[in-house]
């Protein structure tokens, strides 16, 4: 059996399709880092010559009130509101001044002003002075909590969301590219595992080996899954290390949002309330990677069963990619049926969103659903291969 495993491993490694896909994957990751680096620099340059949105919004609100009535003739409520927006403007100006202070880095003062401004906005909304519908009360509380962590842990916020330290590269990769790019790579590598044998007629050679059909499909499946997992994770790890040497690895304590009920319940509290907790990005990634690996495993066994069912490689590749992309496109509609979304595996295609409470099911639910479906599909695939008339 060891010889057959090595044979399948080498066949996957020398497959031109696999080499091309994995090479493209590496090129895209490098391009992704370069593009984000360019955007990070552009963001910093543009941000220096523009007012913050809160400046513009507070000025706009004051102008709206002044257009309704002269300040001398304003009602008490209108005067209270215009004073409120003057104070918000002052906070925004202070943020801008400290952010672009020459010489000494005043990032702590920027964070303090941000906290005070958000607390002031929250107080104004609670007292009925303003509606301020640009952001919800809970989102303001979340922002206050996050900025308090920056001060307590003495962590400087990133200059822009595009800044590519290695930890943030991995975080953004799992959030933005994982549901599409990485899943498609796994599908294409796995989708012709058995159908390619039917194309070339080499399945007859397999049937002549002194192994039962069940063992053959087990070995081929495990060899393919191991190959694609090690290849994809190895490329990501290599890019992570090289990028860390160039752009830095980042602070593992940098705060990111996480669902408080992630492993204690099946239904997310954050999804219902929008309230989040904050933990270090290093710890967050340790939590999220197992969910990502389970989703890749589910994707791989899904491709394997289609490979067994399809008559040829082109059919299995087309079906795998087409069905998975269609399932991803349907996912926003499935969300409206909450019970269905709990067991719909594509609901968990974005592991960062799952762990931060963006899905109805928690991380625990994702692990249970993906593990169960992976096992069931794998066993069904073995059964189909054993019962299939190959000759």
Buried (B, 14 or more C-beta within 10 A) or exposed (E): EEEBBEBBBEBBEEBEBBEEBBEEBBEBBEEBBEEBBEBBBEBEEEBEEEEBEBBEBBBEBBEEBEEEEEEEEBEEEBBBBBEBBEBBBBBBBBBBEBBEEEEEEBBEBBBBBBBBBBBBBBEBBEEEBBEBEEBEEBBBBBBBBBBBBBEEEEBEBBBBEBBBBBBBBBBBBBBBBBBBBBBBBBBBBBBBBBBBBBBEEEBEEBEEBEBEBEBBBBBBBBBBBBBBBEBBBEBBEEBBEEBBEEBBBBBEBBBBBBBBBBEEBBBBBBBEEBBBBBBBBBEBBEBBBBBBBBBBBBBBBBBBBBBBBBEEBEBBBBBBBEBBBEBBEEBEEBBEEEEEBBBBBBBBBBBBBBBBBBBBBBBBBBBBBBEEBBEEBBEEBBEBBEEBEEE
